[in-house]
Each structure stands twice: as C-alpha cells, then as structure tokens.
Amino acid sequence: MRKFYTLGFIIVAALFSGCGKGGQGELVGVYNRKFNNKKMPLGMVYIPQGKTLIGMSDEDINNSQTSPARMTSFSAFYMDETEITNAEYRQFVNWVRDSVALTSLGPGAAPTFFINAKATPGGATLSSQKNIDWKKVGNGSALWSGKNSLSSKLKDMYYSGDDALPGRNELDIRKFRYSYSFVNLDLAEAGRKDPSKRRKDFIESYVDSPDRNNPNQFPSVSVYPDTMVWKVDYSYSQNDPMVKSYFNHPSYDNYPVVGVSWEQANAFCVWRTRLYEPVAASRKIPLSSRPEYRLPTEAEFEYAARGGNVKTKYPWGGPYVRNTKGCMQANFKVGRGNYSDDGGLYTVNVKSYFPNDYGLYNMAGNVSEWTVTAYNQSAAPLLLDFNPNFTYVAKGTDSKYLKRKVVRGGSWKDIGFFLQNSVGTYEYQDQARSYIGFRCVSSFAGTDINFKN
C-alpha cells in the first residue's frame, strides 16, 4: 500500500511539474494571450481572401492590351470604406504643425506639453526626455491660443516680412514638414546576401537636412495639400473659391482630400501607423496585431472594387452607369460638359451613392485614387497570380517615366470609361491634382477573420 501511494505521488508531481511556465524542458511555445485578431480598425471594412478575374472584362477603346483578364488570388486585408476626407487629412496636418512648433521650442520652453518634463527657474528642464504628450496638446488650441504665453514664441511659424499680408496673422504652411524613416524591403532583398551590408544600408529617411552623400536620405515631406491645383489644373476657369475654401471650410469636411501627391499619401500612411503605436503600447497590445497602413496595390484596388463579383464592369455590379430609376450611380462627367447630372459639379461627400457589396463607397468616381503600384505597361505578363504588384520608388534624379504611379477608380471630371473596375491610368508621384485622392489598406494578419488562427 505504501508503494502505491508513493507511486501516485510521483505521477501527480510529474503532472504538475509539466505545467510550469518554463515547460520543464518541454516544448511549450511562446504565445500572446492578449492578441485579438478580430478587432476591426476604425473606419475600415474587411476584404476577405479569395480569387477573381482581374483585367479587362469589356471594351478596350485604346486597344492597349495591357490588362488581360486573368484569375488572381488575394490575401485578406482591411480597406478604408471611404476616401480619406479633408477632416481626416487635416488631423495629420495639425499633428505635424504642432509637432514642428513644440520641437522647435523644446521642453524647457513648454514643459507642460512634454512627458516627464518640468521647468526650473533658470528655464532648463529636469528631464531630458523630449517626447510630446499629445493628450496635453489635444487639438492644439492651447498651443495656438492668443492668450497662451507660447503664442509669442512661435512667431517663426508665421509668415513675416514681405510674405505677410498687412493685418493678417497666418501660419506659414511651408514649415509643415514630416520626417520619418523606414526599412526599404526592396533594398534589403537586393543586398541580403552581401556581407558588407549593414541594416542602415536598407533604411531610408526623410529628414529636414538630408546628407547629399547619403543615397538613402531625402528631404522631409511637405504635408499641406496643394490647394492651387483647383486653378493650375484648369486654364480659363473660375475656381478661385475652391482654392481658398475647399480644404479648410467646414462644408467640405467630409469631402475627399485632393491636392495630395503620392509621396504625401505615403507619409500619411506612415503617420497613421505611428499614431496607433503609443496607444497599443499603453494597452500592452502587440504592435504586430495590426500591420502597418499603406496604399493599396493596383490589383488589390480592383479586387476590392469588384465586391466579390466576377467579370463585373463597375463596382455596383451592373453594366450601366444609371440604376433602374434612372439615377447616376457615381460622380463623373456625364457626356460632354455635363458635370451636374450626377448631383455634384466637383467632388461630393465621401458617402454619397450606394457602397459596393464589400461596403466600400466611391470605388468609382468622385476622385481617382493613388495606388502603391508603379506604372509599367509591360509588367502584366511578369506578375504572379497571387497578390501581384510591381513597385519602384523613384529618386529625384530618376527619369520622369520612372516616377509614374497607377491611379484607379476614375474621378468627377472623367468620362464613364475610366470608372470601369479594370481601367487604370497614371500620374507622377510628385504631382498633386484636384481629382486624385487616396484611401489606406492594412493587411490582415492571418488566413481569414473567421478562421481560427
């Protein structure tokens, strides 16, 4: 009997010892139990993995034969349900504005806006930490208020001298520049087997004072939209009111932002990713739970625009631009010089018209949209049949033909042909237009949102 109890004690002890955190020498894996793979990013819709025919499904009036129909598969991803609005992009602009101002002042001048910063009688700070506490900054009203003592110290942020209008106190938008760095995976792919390469050789940086001898450094990105596009894009047209009011007037808050180049759209995606990171860290959420925001590929845009349907001509699924009641289903140029039959002379609210079957608004019409894909008419035969994409980020010294990026969806000034799911055109990555906007995507980490990963 005593041997029986002794044997039982040994078995129980062995079982409990195997449940220890260290695994007692057994393979137990490393898991993050707080990971939630089903949390939808705000303002986005889920695009499931799947396959569809992408490419021309109807007439090819240019007879270009550059987009042959082919069955293609896609991983799941999230996509903004609407184009990025003026109000959303203004959050980015204001963040950069406040960041530039506070960084130039430093913690000693504005301790209340910095983390763990406390001013001393001599004007210095008791903390060397220079991270801005954005909860204290809020929407920037305290920083830019005329009653705030800091306002007089921010005079360098305003137009001055001959650049200033008499009696006007206006911020100099040329100072709103965003700096960031990232690992260029294309460079990493090319140099991964070169033992002389270090990680810094794959890091590209956009900084205020780039080193001309460093091929991986570029000027920081000016983030304010080019509002003059409303005048520059159209000769002999009275669009001055749009120049002055479109981006900042409250009436246009929920209209798509325009006048944003491909480079500015990319900077917005980086900032949007960074904006979430401190929140995730404070909640002890792994950053890998939400892949970075980025522009969609050309193929992803077409896949999402089709809404799960195969060989459809337009995002709404039908072959016609009018519904059964005779109403236009998108914002575009109807016929010759007829811009108003669809309800809007220029752009319209981003939630105008019905969404497609994925819940995406204005995947055709309103504004064309930037994609991350480089425009190359001969690239189609080289692309894979799953998650296809062709990329090339042109440098300032490159030929203008290498700076072309694909834009999709057609715009308020385009005829119906350009609204087709399969039709794309291009614009240069450093150019801004009054008819080009963008929306973001974020890759889904896993197989499917309903699949147990």
Secondary structure, DSSP 4 states (H G I P E B T S, - for coil): -HHHHHHHHHHHHHHHHTTSTTGGGS------TT--TTPPPTTEEEE--EEEEES--S--TT----S--EEEEE--EEEESSPPBHHHHHHHHHHHHHHHHHHHH-TTT-GGGBTT--B-TTS-BS-----B-HHHHTTSHHHH-TTSGGGGGGGGGB--GGGSPTT---B-GGG-EE-EEEE-HHHHHHHTT-TT--GGGGEEEEESS--TT-TTEEEPEE-S--TTHHHHTSTT---HHHHHHTTTSGGGTTSBP-S--HHHHHHHHHHHHHHHHHHHHHTT--GGGSPPEEPPPHHHHHHHHHTT-SS-SSTTSSSSSB-TTS-BSS-S-BTTTB-STTS-SS---TT-S---TTS-S-SSSSSEEEEEEEP-TT-GGGS-SBS--------TTS-GGGGEEEEES--TTS-GGGGSTT-EEEEETT---TTEE---EEE-SSS-TTS--
